[in-house]
Amino acid sequence: MIHQLKKLGILLGLLGCMNHSILAATSDDRSQNSDYDLDEKTLHSQEVPVDEIQRFVQIYALIKDNYVRETSDDELFEQAIKGLVSGLDRYSRYLTPTEYHQLIQYTDGDVATVDFDLSLDRAQRQWYIRGVRPNSDSAKLGIHNGMPVYKLDNTELKDLNPNQVKNILLGAVGTVINVQVAPVGQPITVVRNKKIEVEIATTLLKNQVLVIKVPVFQQETASEIKSILEQYANSKVKAVLFDLSNNPGGLLSAAVETADLFLNNGIIVTTRSRSEGSQTFQALPSKEFEGLKLGILINSRSASAAEVFTAALKEHQRAWVLGEKSYGKGVVQKLFPLPNGAAVQMTVSHYFTPNGNMIDGRGIQPDQSMPRLANIKDNTYLENVADALLKH
């Protein structure tokens, strides 16, 4: 082991005398191309911080010599890389070759859930894990059938109904959810990798408010919404309420196109990046739906592209926003494939609203706060929100 550390120290010392390159492949929202030319995709170089590297080697030696369980070099370096990336923010992470292979099979905008089910023991008011398959990703994490679940992403489950729990489990494909399986202690981080098919749904309420439920922003979302509104063009619809509650986001381009249906001019969203500069998305002149009264319903799980759409219509005073403060995920992430088949999923840009407000970590405040109570039925809540929209 001492010999290995000496070699590592010599290698790192040599690295300190030269530059190294960070390699990446990029796309609109995230890269899905792992076959890139190393020379063409070299972005920039920077000197290796020698003092910090030496400190890393010292800690590495301490662990190799003293940790209670013998650990391999591969295991330690894998953990070090994961910590390096995950420490950047709550979205960036290192993907193993298997995780990366799973992720690139999906399309941006896909919605997914975990690969197990949750069932409620009503007598105990306790949720339990069911449906774990042998050799599944969750099983490999130590999750098994009959295991109790107390929290999902720090939300207590005991007073939630099945639909509310289902909504927490759903999210953008490839994102993670923290599953608390003990009253105290560290949660288990599970990747949402089971794709769920979702569609836009419409409901015309008795008060003539048309509710359009948008579960996620996908490639055809704008054209689908345009088609729905054209179908109701000759009806007596008094207002349209976009239900974006539990919408995890999806494609930025789809949110921009959808917002553009209802804006005549001005900024929809701006992205700012240290490595790629800024990009501003402007609305094109259009008066097709300018006389339509609009409302947007959001909650604490409305995120990313859903927040971009909401902020654009709110700040241009084109829609009345109701519900709860949104999640606050205003980032663009990209995949950086690595030669060993793994990848780094990293935040490269932030979203800013038309008024220049940062979305990430702050969320969008509704114009009218209308939190959803646990004991209220979905239909009743929607009717209350629709009534509030008409009164505005």
Helices and strands as residue ranges (DSSP letters): H 2-15, E 19-23, E 42-47, H 50-66, H 73-86, E 93-95, H 97-103, E 111-113, E 117-121, E 126-130, H 137-140, E 148-149, E 151-152, E 155-156, H 162-169, E 171-172, E 176-180, E 188-191, E 194-196, E 201-204, E 209-213, H 221-231, E 239-243, H 252-260, E 267-273, E 277-282, E 294-298, H 305-315, E 320-323, E 331-337, E 343-352, E 368-369, H 378-391
